[in-house]
Amino acid sequence: MRIDVVSIFPEYLAALDLSLIGKARRENLLDLNVHDLRDYTHDRHRTVDDTPYGGGAGMVMKPEPWAAALGRIAVESPVATATGEKPILIVPSPAGAVFDQAMAYELAEAQHLAFACGRYEGIDERVIEHASEAYDVRPLSIGDYVLNGGEVAVLAMVEAIGRLIPGVIGNPESLVEESHSDGLLEYPVYTKPASWEGREVPEVLLSGNHAKIARFRRGKQLERTAARRPDLILQLDPETLNRHDRDALWHSGFAVHEGKIIPRSELAWG
């Protein structure tokens, strides 16, 4: 996969040289390139922003440098050259669609991703419209809050996507049991020693009984998700839940009723 990131703070992306993503770059599993937007300016001050039309606080990123940077990347895209398909341009924005694990899996199948890191009050909207001629443009948000720029979001998204590329994670089976892989949060994990600071590892995990361990972990997934992300519980398909799952949900405050999952407090009694 090829990834291009455009930013006025390219040094912010240095973390992509670390850990598994850095290793994937060195092993050519990821062709990751970071571009300085200021390299595409043509004035002595390397200006990338100006005052907003219509008034208001802050500055807006100018269209000319962005058009030049994204145009150069599009021309060099291996996807456009080989298949004629558009590369995907991701624009981190609190006004974008929510980036989640399902989207990470989808984007991990792409051959070429580009990221446009906005700053100040954002990028001139005409850039997004213009870029759609050469890109499949996707404004994405990593959460309902505002950051100073898109770099932090890019670090999060590149790691979430990159680790799903075959060969990046040493044991691919670990991806199957992670949070959100099946719509639930991951179960709690433990290691040696079995007793620490007066706290014991749950006995079932020491039993060697794989069926009981799987049931215990599944129950803990449901319990943890119900406590921390009840919205995810409500999205589960009741048809996929067995008796043990339904019991765990009941004890966590949820019930299956008339073909859907509801908070137990909403059951009509009497």
N, C-alpha and C positions, 0 to 999 in steps of 0.2 A: 504494500500500500504506500502511496505517496501522500504526504501531508505538507501543506504550506501554511505558514502563519504569518500574517502581516501585523506589525505593531510599531508604535513609536518608542517602545521600550523593549527591544529585542533581548536585552540581558535578563529581562523578567522570565524568559522562557528557558533559562539555563538549567532549570530543574529537570527538563526533559532529557538531559544527558545522564541522569542518575537512575539507579535501581533497574527494574526490568525494562522500562521504556528505553533507557540509555543503552542497555545490553541489546535490545532489539534493533536499535539504530546501528550499533557496531556490527551486528550480524546480518545487516541488510534486510531484515524483516520489515523495517520501516524506513522509508526514504523521507526523512523529516527535515524541512527547510524553513528557517526563520528569516523574514525579510524586514528591513527597517523602512517604514513608510517614508521617512524623510529623504531616503535615497531617490524618491520619485518626485521630489520638488525641484523647482527651477529658479528660485530666488535666493539671494545671499543669506537670508535668515532661515531658510528651509522651513517655510511656514506651512502648517498643516491645518490651521483653524482660522475662523473669522466669526464676526458677530452674527447673531441669528436675524433673519428677516422676520418682521412682525414684533420685534422687541423681545424682552425676556432676559433672564439671568444666564450667565455662562456663555460658552463659545461652542460652535458647531464645526465638525471636521469638514474640510473643503472637498469638493468632488474630484478636482483634477488629479491630486496625488493618488487617490484611491482608484480612479479609472486607469491610471497608468500602471499601478502595481498589479491590480487584478487582471488587467489586460495581458500583461506580460506572463503571468502565471497561467492564464487560460490558454495562451498560444503554446506554452511548453507542456501542457497537460498530456500525459500518456494516454488518458482515456479518449480525449478528443482526437488525438493522432491515430490511435489504433481502431476505435470503434465509431467515432463520431458522436458518442454520447457526451452529455454535459457533466463536468465534474460537479461535486456538491460544495456550495459555499455556505458555511455556517457563520452566522452573525450573532454573537452572544448579546442578548438584550433582555432586560426584565420584562419587555413587552412581547417576548417570543413564546412559542409553544414550550411546554415543559420537557426537558431532557430527562429521560428515565432509562431503566435498564433495557427495556424492549427496544428503545431507539438506539441504544448503544450496540445491541446485537445487529440491528438493521444497518447501521453505519459501518460496522466492522466488515460488512460484505462489499463495501465500496472500494474502488481502485484508487480514487483520488478525492481527498478532502482538502478544502481550503478554509481558513478561519480569518475573519476580519475583526481585529480587536479595536473597538471604538473607545474613545475617551471623551472627556468634557460632557457636553449634552448629547453626544451621539454623532452619527455620520449623516451627512446630507441625504435625505430620503431618495433623491434622484440617483444616487450611487446604487442603491438596492434595485431600483427599477432598471437601470442601465445594465447592471451585472446579470440580471435575469436572461439577457440575450445569450450569454455564454455559459451561465451556471444554473444549476438547480439550487436556488437560494432558499435557505432555511434559517430564519431568526429563531434562536433557541434560548431558553432560560434555565439556569440551574437552581432556581428557587425564587421565592417571593420576597426579594430584598434587592437593594441597589449597591453595586460595587463602583469603585472609581474607574474601572476599565474592564475590558473583556479578557485580560490576560489570565486572571485567576480562573475564570470559567473555562478557558481553553485548556489550562493545565488539568482541570478536573475531567473534561470531556475526552481529551487525548488519552489520558490514563485509562478511563473507563472503556473507551473503544479499543485502544491499542492492546490491552491485556487479553482481549477476546480473539485476537488474530492468532491462528494456529502457530505454535512454536514459541510464543512469547511467555506463556505460563508453563513451567516445567511439568506439572501434573495437571493435565486438562480436566481430570475428574473433579478437581477442587472447584471448578467453575459451576458444576452442577448443584452443589450444596450451598452456594452463597446466598446472602440476602437478595431478595427480589427475583431470583432465578425461577421460582415457582409461584411468585406472587406473595410470598411471605418473607418475614425477616429471618435471618439465620439463627439457629439454636445456639445456646451458650456452649463454649468449649473449655476444656480443662487439660492440664498436663501434670507431670510429676512435680512435687510429691503428692501422694494421695491425701495427706493431711497437712495443712498449712495454716498457721496462726489460729488453730482451733476450728478451722473450716475444712469440711470433708468433701471430696469428690462424690457426687451421687453414686450410690452403691451399684445401681444398674449398669453403670459404665465400666465397672470392674468385673461384671459377671461373665463376660464372654458370650452372652446370649444375644446374637445379632438381631433377632426379631424384636426382643424387648428393648434393645438399644434404639433401634429404628423407631419404634413406637414412642419411646420416651422423647427422642429428639423431635419427632413430629409434633408431639403434644406441646413441647416447649416452644416450638416455632409458633404454633397457634396462640399460645398464652402470651408470648412476647409481642406478637403482632397485634393482638387484641388490646394490650395495654398501651403500646406506643403508637401504633398506626391503625386504629380501628377502621379508617377509610379503606384499607386494603382488605380487611375481613369482609366488608360489605361487597367487595368486587369478586369474591370467590364464587365459583360455580358449585352450587350445592350437590350437583350430580357427581362431583369428584370426591365428595367427603364420605368416608366410611363411618362406622359406628363409633370408633375411638375418636375420630376427628370431631364428630358431633358432640360427644361427651365433653371433650376438651373445650369446645366452643361454649357449651352450656355453662361450664364452671368459670369461663372467662367473661360471661355476661352476654352471650349471643345465642340465638336459636335459629334453626331452620323451620320456616313456617310458610306453608302454601307455596313451596317451590322457590323461596328466596331466603336470604340470611337477613335477620333483623336484630336490633338490640333486644335483649330479653325483656327489658322494661316496657317494650311496646306490645307485648303479648296481651291479648284481651282475656281477662280472667272472669270466671263466673258466668 
